[in-house]
């Protein structure tokens, strides 16, 4: 049929794309388009291109164009370009698709009709690698493991389904692969080119916004819906413009910048909003800086933090995913639809819901210490702060050194030469790249500073215990590739290994002469390291002051030999010509670091990544080539779920719920961990009994997370949390009351008995039901238990969507009402009248019967509606 926006089609003349068509929103000739934030333009393009009059309507296009008036009001549909799955949510999704094919085949329908419509990448990442090794060690069932994750399910999916790309184990983590390998900036499909966008089940999906690709995290069930062609529904968000101005301090590292911006946004109160960065300061941020800031969304509670594509982004793509030819096309296309950002043209400034401004010059480098990591000290104030620490009484910061002893110097001999130690002398310096210092830029900055120091004739005193502990072999690889490792070695920073070292006190003993000098003068000697632990005495019992610093500052303080120095005004040392050398003389500029990172390190890392993808063992494995998956009845990890056992047209229409009992009566803040635990399987649980019936020992149980592909385990694990507080029994634990019999049973056993008797179930709950991590089995499990509705005071949004996706009605008490105000005890029977035609926020009537002590039913004499309460004979109804 003719597209409702066919008049907006243009053709991009390019050899790369062979005259591919694209929707050009500029042809709308609507001045409102150029005032939209860039992230809203991505939404608009997708809505125009995917408008079908069913899922996505022309009203959605109008609402986005009228975003300034419709924000926080209108609900629109968004079809992302692709879906990103990590293994813990991806494996259940593949099991569901395989089960759908089985269900269609039983109905006499071609099973090949089941295929994702939206391109999907499933990354078998680090969580699976760790579990795989555990399973090998604990279970010794290598054949079972191979069946699950290698040549069976995932290999079969990669061949049987269209639009599914499975990235095998031992390549990289999901969020890194999304940045380094999967993102395309501009996608192709159905004869069109269009902007890349993504929804993912990994919490780090938001990192991709740092590269100008719109994306955020969704739940497992929501992601399956998108895979099958259903768009994401979202309320048009407020978009906060974050204007970056000022010049970054030359001494500020990427970590300083990211933490400074994060702190600023957290204080701005932007919960649930989109953030879009603009202003001249953006050009000072490298692509890795931007993705790290975007990844911090959960820290300041934003939905996305978007950096439009600009020249810096294109330079990054040149070294990662794009050839020179494709870059030209990308730039032409993005400029054609006004998705390319030029900070020199003020006329491009969009309108935002609000603008917050941050001066980057306010970000100054800090160190932490001398005893606790939370005690931050600006580098410019380091000397003054250390003297104050000497003066203060012994406590969290103080050492209580008398004034007359603060100038004490102790001479000593080391390797035939004489040196002096004083308060503040550095005796341990460790460059460590783990956790908070894993960003390549800070390690490269340390290496480049070492290079310039050697060239300037500076040295580190030989008695200082120096060490270099990379977080992984890849760190050594890029330090070597960039040519800075030899200079670090010349300053004494040799690679000593990979693992926890100085942070946990694994430091080589200090020279005896140094220890004697410290004790003789009762000196406050110092250690400086770029790790994450530095408690007093932890590095060495005679080293009382310890500071956490960025890797380049560790090298700088090692060269200076003391922390009692003002690095801005005092020289680090003297060169062979007797000339003072200051930190500013050898500190690498941000441009130098970024150039080395982009042109040498990143290019080298991406080359290695591609080679690993090509030679992966995965490519040599075999799997069955058939439309239906060959389920193994002996497998306890993968099983065909029973979601579609009663598949019929009637089952797809809303049905009223008659005579339901509450399976559970819960309070506030019931999390998805309470509903569907992901941890270990308790030996006395219903899931344990099932696994024991399969002749597995407790050592072989593994975890619920590992067995997400087995519905029998996951259903038995639903509400299996030992912290579940169920008001029906008044105790903590995975037990409930089977109301007809009065017996207290495991939750699964009670649900099973209700289902045998043909009795539907509901759950009563308080506020924020389903909060916590997104977890698809927190909706799948209750559904398979026979739960038809949850009546709560409020729901977490993603979990509410999951309940709807599974056909469980999320019903909310009217404002001001709850189970207690309505005098519900949880032992009533509930009938919920659900009409055939449903609309959002529609009010439904719930009829309540209360049982007497002999289990005969009587009607309550209270009628509740719209927060009012009146007497009514022999009936009780609740409006939800």
N, C-alpha and C positions, 0 to 999 in steps of 0.2 A: 504494500500500500504506500501511497505517497506520504513522505515524512512531513509532519506539521511544520518543520522548520527547514524544508528543502531549499528555500530561497537564501539560506545562509551558507550553502555549500560553496567552497572555493577549491581550487586545485593548486597544489604546491608543485611547481615545475622543478624537478630535481632528478638527476640520474640515480641518486641513492634511493629515492622512494617511488620512482617511475610514475610520476604524476598522480600521487596519492591525493585523495580528497580529504578535506578537513572542514569542520564547522568553524566558521569565522564569526565570533560574536560581534565583531566590529560592524558587520553588516546590519546589525540591529539598528544602527544609527541612533542609539539611545545614549544620551550624555551620562546617564547613570552608570553605564558600564565602566567608564574610565575613573569613576569615583569609588568603585568597589575595591576593597582590599584584594591583594593578589590571591590569597587563599580562597576568597569567595569567587574569584574569576575561574579558578579550577572547578569549583562546584558547579558554576553556571555552565561551563563548557560541557561537562559530563551530563548535566540535566538536559541541555539542548540536544546533544547527540543521541542520548538514550530515551528521549521522550517517545512513549508508545501509547499514551492515552489510557493505560491501565495501571502499571506500576508507577510510571512517572508521567505526570500530566502537565499541560501547558501552564496551569496555575502555579506549578512549582517554579517554572522559569520566571514567571511574573513576580513571585515572592522573593526570589533571590535578587532580581533586578531592583526590587523595592526594599532591599535588605535593611536600609537605615530605619524604615518604619516597621519592618516585620521581625526584626531580631527579637529573640526570646518569646516570640508569639507563633509565627507560622512554622509548620512542620513540613519538611521537604524530603524527597527521596534522593539518595546519592548512590550511583553505581561505580565503585572503584574499578581501576584497570586490572587489578590482580588481588589475589588473596595470599597471605603468608601464614604458613602453619609451622609450629615447632612440633617435635615428636610427641609430647605428652597430650596435645590436643589433636595432632594430625593423625595418629594411629586410630583413635576412636572414630574420627571422621571417615577414614578409609574403610573401616569395618562397617560403618553405616551405609556407605555407598555400595559396598559389596552385598549387604543385606537387602538394599533396595532392588538390586538386580535379581536376587533370588525371588523376592516378592512378586516382581513383574512376571518373571518366568512362570511362576505358579498360576498366575492369572492368564497365561497364554499370550502375554505381550512380549515383544522383542526386548530382551534385557539390555541390548546395546543402546537403547534410548536413554538410559541413565548415564549421563556424562556431565561433568562440570561445564557450565557455560562460561564461567569467568576463569581465566588462567590462574592456576594455583601452584605454588611452590611449597613443597614439604621438606623441611630441613631436619635430618636426623642428627641432632647437634649434641652438645657436650653432656646434657643430662642423660642421654641414652648411653653414651660411652661409659660414663661412670657406673650406671646401673648394669650395663652389659658385663663389666669386669666383676661387679659384685655377684651377678648371677652365675658367672662361670665359677667363681670361688665358692659360693654358698650352695649352689644347686647341682653342679657337675652335670647339668643337662645341656651339653653343647648342641646336641641335635635339635632340641626344643628351641634353643635360642636362635640357631641358624634358621629354623623354620619361620620364626616370627619376623625377625628383622632383616633377614638377608634374602634368600632366594624364594621366599614365599609371598607373604602379603604385600610388602612394599614394592618388591620387584614386579609382582603381578599387576599392582595398581599402575605402575609407571608404563606398563605395556597395554593394559586393558582399557584404561580410560584416556580419553583425549583431554588436553589442557591440564594435565598434571605432570609436574616435574619433581621427581624425588632426588634430593641431594643427599648422597650417602654419608655414613659416619666418617669421622676422622678427617674432615675437611676444615670446618670452622663453625663457630657458633652462629645461631640464626640471625641475630641482629648485625653481626659483622658481614655475613654473606649478603644480607639485604643491601648493605652499603657498598660492598666491594664487587659484587658479581651480578646480583639480580636486578638492581635498579636500571632503568633504561631512559629516564627523563622523558622521552617521547616513545610511545608505544605504537604498534601497528596491528590492525585487525579489521576484518570485514571491509577491506578496501579503504580504510581511513587511517590517518595518523592522529594522535591525540596525546594529551599530557599523561604521564605516568601518575598513578595514585595507588594506594594500597591500604587494606585493613589487615591486621595481623593478630594472632592469638598470643604473641609474645609481648611482654610489658615494655620491651625496648623498641617497639615498632616506631615510636615517635622520633627516634634518631633520624629517620629518613627525611623529616621536614627540614633538617639542616642543609639538604642538597636541593631544596626547592621542589620536593615531591611530597604531596599531601598524603598523610597517613596517620592512623591512630589504632589503638588496640580495641578489639571486640572479643566477645566470648565465643566458645567453641560452637554452640548451636547457631549463633548469629553468623559465624563465618561459613558454616555449611549452607545456610540459606543464601548467602552471597554467592558461593560457589555454584549453586543451582540456578542463579539468575535473578534472585530477589535482591533489590537494593537495600541499603542501610537507611533506616528512617531516623532523622535527627531534627531537633528544633534548631532553627537558624540561630547560631551563636552570636554573642557579642564578640567583637574583634578588637582587642586592645593593641594599639600601636605603641611599640617600645622604641623610642628614638634614642639612638646612641650618638653621643657627641663627645668632643674632647679627644685627647691623645693618650694612649696607653703609656704608662711609665715604662721606660726602657728595661727596668729590672723586673717587671711583672711577667710571670710565666703564664702559659695557657691555663694552668690550674688556678692561679690567682684570678684570672679573668672570668673563668666559668663560675667559680664560687662567689665572686663579687656580683655577677649578674643574677645568679640564683638567689642570693640573699636579698637583692633589691626587688626582684619579682615576688618573692615570698612576702615581703613587707607590704607590697602594693595591693594584696588581696584580690587575686585574679582567678579564683576558683571556678572551674568549669568553663572558662572562656578560651577562645583562640587568642594567641599572641602572634603578632607579626612585627618583625624587626625592620627598621629603616633608619635613615640618617647617615651622615658621613662616617660615623664610627664603625659601621658594619664592614666597611672595606678593610679595616685593620684585623678582622677575624678570618683565620684560615678556615678551610672546609672542615677539618677535624675539630676545630674550636666550635663551629656552628653545630655540628652533629652532637657534640658533647653537651652543649647548652640545650639543644632540643631533647636530648635524652633525659635531662633533669626535670622534665615536665611534672612527674609525680611529686618532686620536691617542692614545687611552688603551685601544684594543684591545677595546672592548665591542661586543656585537652590536647592542644598542639602548640608548638612554637615554630613558626614558619619563617624561613629565610628564602625570599624569591631568588631565582637563578640570576646570577650576574657574571661578570668577567672572571671573578675568582672561582666560582663554581665550574665554569667551562674549562678553566685551566686544570682543575682537579679531574674533571672527566677525561681530559686529554691523556692523563697518565693512568686511567683506570679502565673505563668501558668504551671509550670512543676513539675512532680514527679521526684524522684531520678532516676528511671529507664529511663524515657524519656530524662533526662539530659545527661545520658551516651550515648544514641543513638544520640542525637543532636551533642554532642562533636565529636563522631566518624565520623558522616556524614560530619560535617563541616571541620574536619581535612582531610577527604578523598578527598574533592574537593578544599582544600586549601582556605577555607573561615574563618578559625579560626586563630586569630592573637596571635602570641607569640612575645613579645617585647624583649625577651632575645636572639632571633636568628636574627642576623643582615642580614643573607642571604635571609630573607624573604622580605627585603625592596623592594617595587615596584619602578617603575620609574614614575615620575609625570611630568606634563607639566612645573611646576615650584615648588620650595619649599620655603616656608616662615617659619621662625623660631621665636618662642616666648619663652622667658625665664619666667617661672611662678614665679620665685622669684621677678620679677619686679612688681607683683601684691601686693599692700599693702592696708590694710583696711583704709577706709576714713570715715569721718563724714561730714555732710553738715551744714553750718551755719556761723555766728550766726543769720543771718537775712533772707538769701535767700537759696533755695535748690541747686542752681547752684554753690554756693561757697563751693567747696570741700576742705577739710583739711585732710591731712594724720594724722593718729592717733599719729604717732611718733612726729609730729610737733605741736600737739594740744596746749600744754602749751605755746610755743613760739608764736603761732598764736593768742591765746587769749590775751596775753600781748600786742601784736601789735594792736589788736582791741581796747584795752583800751586807747592806745596812739593816735590812728587815730582820725581825725575829724569826727563828726557825719555824717554818710552817709550809704552806703550799708553794711559796716562792722564795722565802727568805732563808739566809744561811747564818746571819748574825755574826759577821766578821767585824771586829773592832776597827775603828778608823786607822789607828796606828799600824795595824797589820795588813791593811788593804794594799799597800805598796810593796809587800814582801816579794822578793825575787830569790830563787834558789838556783845556783849554778850546778850543773852536772855534766858528766862526760858520757858521750854516746858514740861508739865506733871511732874513738880517738879524737873526737871534736868536742868542744865545750859549747853548751847551750844554756839558756835560762828559762825557768818555768815561773809563771806568776798566776795570780787569780785570773781565770778566764782563758788560760792557755788550752788550745785544742790538742787532745792526745788521741782521739778516735775520730775518724771521718769515713763514713760509709755511704756510698751511692747505691741505693737499692731501688729497683724498678718493680714494685709490686703494688697492688691495690691502688692507692691514691696517686701513684707516680708512674702508671703504666702508659700514659700518653707519650707517643714517640717524640713529640716536640721537646719535652723537658729533658729527656735523656740526650737528645741531639744537642740541646743548648749546653748541657754539661760537657759534651765532647768538643763542641766548637770553642767553648771557653778554655778548655784544656789546651787545645791547639794554639789559640792566640797567646795563652800564658807561656807555653814553651817557646813560641816565636819571639816573645818579649823578654825571654831570659829569666822567667820566674820558676821557682822550684817549691816543692813541699818539703819541709824539714823531715829528715829520715826517721826520726823517733816517733812520728805520728803514725798510728795504725790505720792505714788506708785500705779500702777494699771496694770491689765492684761486684754486686750480686744482682745479675739480671733476673727478671721474673720468669723468663723462658729463653730457649735457644734463639727465638726469632729476634729478641732484643740484641743479642750478640751479633746476629746476622746483619741487622741494619746499622749497628754501630761500626761494624767492619766494612760494610758496603759503602757507607758514607765517608770512610777514611779517617774517622776520629778515634777509633779504638787505640791505635799506637800512641797517641798523645796522652790519653788517659793512663796508659801503662807507664809512660815516662814520668808521670806525676805520682806513680805508686798505686794507681787504681787498677789493680789486676783483677780479672775475673776469677773469683774463688769458688764458684759453683752456683747451682740453681736450687733455691729453697730458703727456708727461714734461717737467718744467720744472726747478724748483729742485733736485730730487733728483739730476739729472744735470749740475748746474752751469749751467743756463740761467736765470741770475738777472741782472736788470738791474744795470749797474755801480753800485757804491756812490758817493755824492757824493764828489768829490775832497777836500773838507774833512774828511770822515770818514776816508778812507783815509790822509790826511796825519797826522791825529791818532793813528790806530792805530800808524803807523810811528814817529812822533815819540816816543811813550811805550812802544814795544815792547809794546803791549797784547795780551792774550789776549781778543780780541773774540769774540762768540758769535752763532751762528745757531740758531734753533729752528724745527723743521718737523715736520709730521705725515706725512711720507713714509716711505720704507723704506731710504734710502741717505744716509749723512752722513759719509763718510770725511773725514779732516783735509784742509782746503784744497779740498774738492770744491765747496763752495758758492761760495767766493771765496778766492783765494790769500792774502788778508790776514786771513781769518777762521779762526782756529786751533781753536776749540772749537765743536762742533756737536752739538746734542741732538735726538733724536727724542722727540716728545711727542704726546699726544692733541690733537685740534683745539682744544678749549676751553683747554687749558693753553698752547698756542701763543699764543692771544689774551691770556691772562693774563700771560705773560712779556713779550709785546710791550707791554702797558700798563705793567708794572713797569719795563721798560727794562733789566732786568738778570736774570741767573740767580743772582747772589749774594744771594739773598733767601730767608727762611723764610716761605713763603706762609701758614703758620698763625698766626704771631705778628707779622709785619711788614705794614704797609699797602702796597697796590698803588700808591696815590697819594693825592692830596688833591683834594677837589672844590672848586667855586667859592666855597664858604663857608669853606674852610680846614679842613674836617673830614676826618680820615683815613678812607679806604675800604679795607676788607679784602676778600680774595678771598671769604670766607664771606658777605659782604654781597651779592655779585653772582652767586655760583655758583648755577646753576639746580638745583633739587631734582630727584631722579629722577622724582618724581610729575609735575612740570611737563614734563619731557622726554617721559615716556611718554604724557601726555595729548596733547601736541602731535603726537607721532608717530602715535598711534592715531586721533585725531579729525580731524586735518587732513591729514597726509602720507599715511598708508596709505589713507584713504578716497579721496583724490584720485588716488593711483597706481592703485587698483583700478578706479576709474571710467574712467581712461584705458585700462587693460588691456582692459576689456570692450568699449570702443569700437573698439579695434584689432582685436579678434577679429571684430567684426561687419562691419567694412569691409575685411577682408583680401582681397588680390587672389585668394587661393585660391578664394574663393567664386564667382568669375567663370569659373574654368577648367572645361573640359569633359573628360569621359572616357567610355570605352565602358561601356555598361551590359549586362553579360553575366555568366553564371555562371562562365565560364572566362576567364582573363586572356589577352589577345591578345599573346603573346610576339613580340618583334621579333627575327628571326634575325640582324640586323645589329648588335644592341646588344652592346657589350663590357662593360656595367655590370650588366645584368639578364639572367639566363638561367635557364631551367627546370632545376633541379638533378636529378641522377640518383639521388637517394636511393630513389625508389620504382620504379625500372625493373624490378626483379625482385620486385614485390609479389605475395605469395602467402601462404596460410595456413601452409605449411611454413616459410616464411622467418621467421615470427613465433614459432617454437618454438626453444628452445636447441639448438644443434648442436655436437657435438664438433669439435675442431680437429685435423686430421690432417696430419702432415708439414710443419708451418710452419717457415719460416726467419725468423731475426731480421732485420728491415729495418734496425734500428739497435741499437747496444749503447752505452748512455748511462750517465753517472755520476750524482752527486747534484745536487739543486736545478736540475733542468731546468724552466725556466719556460714559461709559455704564450707568451712572446715568442720563445723558442727554437722552439716547436712551430708557432706560427702568427704570424709577424711582422705588425705593422700599419703599418710604415713604408714607405719608398719601395721601388720594385721595381728591383732591380739589373739592369743592361743585359745581363748574361751569364746571368741566371737562366732557369729553365724557364718561368716566367710571362712573362718578356720575349720569349722565343721565340714563345710563343703569341700575344701581342699584336702582335708584328711580322708574324706570319702573317695577322693581320687588318688589315694595312697601317697600323698605328700607329707613329709615331716615338717615340723615347725621351722626348721632351718631353711626349708625350701619355700616358705610362704611368700617371701619378698614383701612388697608394699602394695597398697591399693593403687598408687600412681603407676606402678609397673604393670598392673593387670587391668588397665583401663579398656583393653580390648576384649574383656570377658564380662558380659553383662551379668552372669550368675554371681561372680565375685562382687561386682560393683553394686548390684542391687542389695546383696546381703550386707555390704558395707555402708549402705545409706543409713544415716542417723546412728552410726556405730561409734560416734565419739564418746569417750569416757567423760567428757565435760558437758554433755548434753543435759540441760535442766528441764525436765518434763514435769509440769504441774499436776499431771494425772496421777503420778506416783509420789511426788514430793521428794525425789532423790535425784542425785546426779549420776548419769550413766545411760547406756543405750538400751533402756528398758521402757515398757509402756503397759498400760492397762488395756486388756481385752475386755471392753465394756460389757458385752452380753454375758460372758462367763465370770467376770470379776477376777480373772487370773492376771498376774503380772508376768509378762513374757518378753523375750527379745523383740525389738521393734519389727524385725523381719518376720519372725514367727507369728506375731500378731497380725501383720499385714497379710501374710499368706493365709491365715485362717479366715480373715474377712473376705479375701478373694474367693476362697472355696465356697463360702456361703453366699457369694454374689452381692456383697455389701460394699457400696462405694465409700471412699474415705475423703476426709478433708483435714486440714491442719489449721489450728488457731495459733496466732502469733501476735507479738507486739510491734514495736517500732524497728525499722531498718532490717527487715527480714532479708536474708541473702547477701549481707554485706561481706566485704573481704575480697579475696581473689576470685576472678571469674572462673567458674568450674562447671562444665556442661553436665557432668554427672549429678550435680546438685539439683538438676531438673529432670534428667533422665531416670535417676534412681527412684524418686517419688512416683513418677509416672508408672514405672514397672511395678511398683508396690500397690498401685490402684488408687493413688491420690488424684482426685479430680479438681480440687480447688484448695487455695490457701487464702484464709481470711486474716488479714493483718492490718496493723495501724499504718504502716508504710513499708515500701520495698526499695531495695537497691535496684537501680535502673536496669543494669545488664541482666541481673538475675530475673527481674520481672519479665524482660524480653525472652529469656530462656524458658520460663514457665509457659508463656504464650506459645513459643515455638514447639513445645511438647504437648500442647493441648490442655494444660492445667490453668484454670482460671485464677488470675491474681486479683482477688477482691479486697477492697480497702474499706475499713469502717468509715462512716461519715465523720467529718471533722468534729472533734470533741468526744467521740465515742470510742470505747474499746471493750474487750471482753468483760472486764471488771465492772465498768459502768452499766453494762447491759445485764449484769448478774449471771453471766454464763459460768458454769462450773466445768465444762468440757465433757460432760457425760450425756449431753443431749444428742438428739438426731436432727439432722439438718436437711431440708429440701430447698434447693436453689432453682428457681424458675429462670431458665435461660432461653430467650427468644431466638428464632432462626436468624434474624437480622440484628447484629450487634454494632454498636458505635462506641468509640472511646469515651470514657467517663460516664457511660450510661449507668443509671441506678437500677439495681436488681433487688428483688424481694427474696429474703431468706426466711423460710418458715422453720420454727424450732419446736421440737417435742422434748419434754424432759421426762426421764424414766423415774419410776418410783423404786423403792428398795427391792421390790420383788420383780424388777425389770419389766413391769407393764408400763405402757406409755400414758401420760396425762398431758394435757395441753396447759402451758403456762398462761397466766392471766394478765400478762403485760404485753402491750403493743408498742413497738419502738419504730419511729419513722422520722427522718429529718431532724434528729436530735431532740424530738419531743416525746413525751411519754404519757399515754392515756390508758385507762382501764378498758379491756376488751375481753369478753368471755371466751374461755377455752381455746385461746390461740396466742401464739407469740410470733411476731415477724420482725426481721431486722432489714433495714435498707443498707446496701453496700454499693 
